[in-house]
Amino acid sequence: MTTDACFQTLGSTFRRHVRIARNDGVPDDDIRDAVRFTAELGIIRTVNALEELEKILG
């Protein structure tokens, strides 16, 4: 997911990685934290990824 955030591949690949994490029992808050971690690499990219993540997590 962090690579998806960095490279802005926020479509099906990002959704697949989020689904895999959730299926493996990763809590939604931990998924958010993993994406937030990418802020040091570019805040705009992180914001875009977090917006997409919220659509996925509902």
PATOR-621514 format. One line per field, with one value per atom (N, C-alpha, C, CB): residue number from 1; atom name; residue in one letter; chain; x, y, z. Coordinates in steps of 0.001 Angstrom, whole numbers. Each point is the difference from the previous one (the first is absolute). Glycine has a CB too. Example, Ala and Ser with C-alpha at 12.3 -4.5 7.8 and 13.67 -1.06 7.14 Angstrom:
! PATOR-621514
num = c(1_1_1_1_2_2_2_2)
atome = c(N_CA_C_CB_N_CA_C_CB)
residu = c(a_a_a_a_s_s_s_s)
chaine = c(A_A_A_A_A_A_A_A)
c1 = c(13190_-890_900_-1892_1542_820_-770_1184)
c2 = c(-5690_1190_1200_-1173_2223_1190_1090_-628)
c3 = c(7800_0_0_1246_-1966_60_730_-2145)
END
This chain:
! PATOR-621514
num = c(1_1_1_1_2_2_2_2_3_3_3_3_4_4_4_4_5_5_5_5_6_6_6_6_7_7_7_7_8_8_8_8_9_9_9_9_10_10_10_10_11_11_11_11_12_12_12_12_13_13_13_13_14_14_14_14_15_15_15_15_16_16_16_16_17_17_17_17_18_18_18_18_19_19_19_19_20_20_20_20_21_21_21_21_22_22_22_22_23_23_23_23_24_24_24_24_25_25_25_25_26_26_26_26_27_27_27_27_28_28_28_28_29_29_29_29_30_30_30_30_31_31_31_31_32_32_32_32_33_33_33_33_34_34_34_34_35_35_35_35_36_36_36_36_37_37_37_37_38_38_38_38_39_39_39_39_40_40_40_40_41_41_41_41_42_42_42_42_43_43_43_43_44_44_44_44_45_45_45_45_46_46_46_46_47_47_47_47_48_48_48_48_49_49_49_49_50_50_50_50_51_51_51_51_52_52_52_52_53_53_53_53_54_54_54_54_55_55_55_55_56_56_56_56_57_57_57_57_58_58_58_58)
atome = c(N_CA_C_CB_N_CA_C_CB_N_CA_C_CB_N_CA_C_CB_N_CA_C_CB_N_CA_C_CB_N_CA_C_CB_N_CA_C_CB_N_CA_C_CB_N_CA_C_CB_N_CA_C_CB_N_CA_C_CB_N_CA_C_CB_N_CA_C_CB_N_CA_C_CB_N_CA_C_CB_N_CA_C_CB_N_CA_C_CB_N_CA_C_CB_N_CA_C_CB_N_CA_C_CB_N_CA_C_CB_N_CA_C_CB_N_CA_C_CB_N_CA_C_CB_N_CA_C_CB_N_CA_C_CB_N_CA_C_CB_N_CA_C_CB_N_CA_C_CB_N_CA_C_CB_N_CA_C_CB_N_CA_C_CB_N_CA_C_CB_N_CA_C_CB_N_CA_C_CB_N_CA_C_CB_N_CA_C_CB_N_CA_C_CB_N_CA_C_CB_N_CA_C_CB_N_CA_C_CB_N_CA_C_CB_N_CA_C_CB_N_CA_C_CB_N_CA_C_CB_N_CA_C_CB_N_CA_C_CB_N_CA_C_CB_N_CA_C_CB_N_CA_C_CB_N_CA_C_CB_N_CA_C_CB_N_CA_C_CB_N_CA_C_CB_N_CA_C_CB_N_CA_C_CB_N_CA_C_CB)
residu = c(m_m_m_m_t_t_t_t_t_t_t_t_d_d_d_d_a_a_a_a_c_c_c_c_f_f_f_f_q_q_q_q_t_t_t_t_l_l_l_l_g_g_g_g_s_s_s_s_t_t_t_t_f_f_f_f_r_r_r_r_r_r_r_r_h_h_h_h_v_v_v_v_r_r_r_r_i_i_i_i_a_a_a_a_r_r_r_r_n_n_n_n_d_d_d_d_g_g_g_g_v_v_v_v_p_p_p_p_d_d_d_d_d_d_d_d_d_d_d_d_i_i_i_i_r_r_r_r_d_d_d_d_a_a_a_a_v_v_v_v_r_r_r_r_f_f_f_f_t_t_t_t_a_a_a_a_e_e_e_e_l_l_l_l_g_g_g_g_i_i_i_i_i_i_i_i_r_r_r_r_t_t_t_t_v_v_v_v_n_n_n_n_a_a_a_a_l_l_l_l_e_e_e_e_e_e_e_e_l_l_l_l_e_e_e_e_k_k_k_k_i_i_i_i_l_l_l_l_g_g_g_g)
chaine = c(A_A_A_A_A_A_A_A_A_A_A_A_A_A_A_A_A_A_A_A_A_A_A_A_A_A_A_A_A_A_A_A_A_A_A_A_A_A_A_A_A_A_A_A_A_A_A_A_A_A_A_A_A_A_A_A_A_A_A_A_A_A_A_A_A_A_A_A_A_A_A_A_A_A_A_A_A_A_A_A_A_A_A_A_A_A_A_A_A_A_A_A_A_A_A_A_A_A_A_A_A_A_A_A_A_A_A_A_A_A_A_A_A_A_A_A_A_A_A_A_A_A_A_A_A_A_A_A_A_A_A_A_A_A_A_A_A_A_A_A_A_A_A_A_A_A_A_A_A_A_A_A_A_A_A_A_A_A_A_A_A_A_A_A_A_A_A_A_A_A_A_A_A_A_A_A_A_A_A_A_A_A_A_A_A_A_A_A_A_A_A_A_A_A_A_A_A_A_A_A_A_A_A_A_A_A_A_A_A_A_A_A_A_A_A_A_A_A_A_A_A_A_A_A_A_A_A_A_A_A_A_A)
c1 = c(810_-810_855_-1777_2893_851_577_558_-213_486_-1101_1620_-2832_-1137_-176_-1121_1265_-131_1098_-1058_2277_1135_-104_1407_-1820_-77_-1392_1814_-2737_-1361_-726_748_-496_-759_-1158_2058_-3046_-1072_-1270_955_-837_-1147_-97_177_-280_-235_1147_-1356_2583_1132_-95_1412_-1690_-147_-1148_913_-2055_-1159_348_-1558_2299_406_894_-163_1103_903_-751_1883_-2829_-817_-823_-106_-490_-803_852_-1505_2706_891_321_983_-665_311_-1188_1589_-2771_-1193_-275_-947_1107_-219_991_-892_2077_1011_-196_1581_-2643_-335_616_-211_761_583_-1141_2089_-2106_-1065_50_66_-1223_-78_908_-2346_2425_860_1471_-1648_2069_1383_250_75_-1080_121_146_-1377_549_111_1387_-2467_2959_1325_1090_-786_682_996_8_-288_-887_-76_484_-1931_1564_456_1521_-2123_2749_1452_679_-238_-457_592_24_-781_253_-67_1372_-2023_3040_1337_501_476_-1127_391_-802_636_-1631_-821_-1403_1353_-1663_-1283_-1184_1144_-1011_-1112_-304_631_402_-200_-683_2028_-1617_-601_-1463_2228_-2525_-1390_-852_764_-255_-732_-258_1043_-15_-141_-979_2334_-2287_-935_-1441_1822_-2019_-1352_-518_505_339_-408_-221_1279_-420_-127_-1341_2491_-2909_-1286_-1165_964_-861_-1037_-42_302_858_79_-510_1948_-1508_-363_-1451_2366_-2905_-1404_-204_-659)
c2 = c(-1186_1186_1253_-1257_1205_1188_273_-440_-610_185_563_-1887_1401_530_1491_-2261_2652_1414_824_-644_143_742_158_-855_-206_27_344_-1678_1944_396_-1028_2340_-3608_-1075_-328_-947_1826_-57_-652_2035_-2744_-696_-1416_1409_-2344_-1398_-591_-244_660_-521_403_89_1167_497_-707_2230_-2348_-688_-1447_1487_-2147_-1386_-92_-483_1378_-29_283_741_178_269_-1236_2460_-3087_-1202_-1117_642_-831_-1032_287_-366_1615_367_-277_1762_-1366_-231_-1492_2185_-2951_-1448_-678_60_533_-532_489_-109_863_429_1314_-2354_3109_1296_981_-447_1069_964_1213_-749_1334_1154_1137_-647_874_1074_-253_399_-1641_-325_202_-1648_1368_247_1498_-2063_2863_1453_475_221_-751_395_-321_-379_-772_-376_1007_-2425_2861_987_1358_-1249_1631_1280_68_153_-1282_-63_564_-1998_1968_463_1520_-2098_2817_1465_632_-75_-528_575_-83_-623_-184_-138_913_-2351_3008_918_90_-532_1648_147_-80_1404_-855_-40_-1435_2278_-3062_-1414_-743_70_240_-651_383_-18_1287_452_-701_2236_-2322_-708_-1456_1513_-2164_-1397_-159_-419_1326_-87_237_771_133_206_-1264_2431_-3057_-1241_-1112_680_-722_-1022_115_9_1203_181_-475_1950_-1799_-536_-1526_1969_-2578_-1464_-523_55_600_-484_305_309_708_343_643_-1825)
c3 = c(0_0_0_1183_-496_19_-1390_2417_-3141_-1363_-880_303_-111_-758_283_66_1192_356_-654_2177_-2133_-566_-1511_1858_-2528_-1462_-518_-38_989_-342_-854_139_106_-637_930_-1212_1202_990_-528_1011_-2084_-569_516_-2025_1117_370_825_-2075_1800_765_1462_-2054_2296_1373_709_-705_27_594_343_-1307_427_249_1234_-2460_2585_1157_1305_-1489_1446_1189_348_-578_-415_236_597_-1906_1394_532_1467_-2299_2604_1390_911_-817_385_822_167_-790_-276_75_934_-2318_2453_914_1430_-1912_2146_1357_440_502_-1437_357_271_-1410_2591_314_-938_2404_-2664_-889_466_-563_1872_508_-327_1841_-1817_-356_-1494_1890_-2693_-1437_-247_-520_1199_-122_424_420_687_491_-1017_2343_-2989_-1004_-1146_608_-1015_-1084_495_-1039_2255_554_81_1308_-1099_92_-1248_1473_-2599_-1252_-108_-1063_2030_-74_-182_1433_-859_-156_-1440_2363_-3169_-1405_-918_472_83_-791_562_-2023_2632_690_-964_1716_-2899_-963_-401_-851_626_-343_1141_-1476_2683_1163_146_1125_-1314_88_-1056_886_-2105_-1059_397_-1728_2270_393_1157_-775_1743_1121_-447_1527_-2465_-534_-670_-329_-466_-665_1022_-2056_3057_1047_717_297_9_691_-862_1242_-2546_-896_91_-1559_1653_63_1333_-1558_2634_1334_349_694_-1361_219_1289_-1376)
END
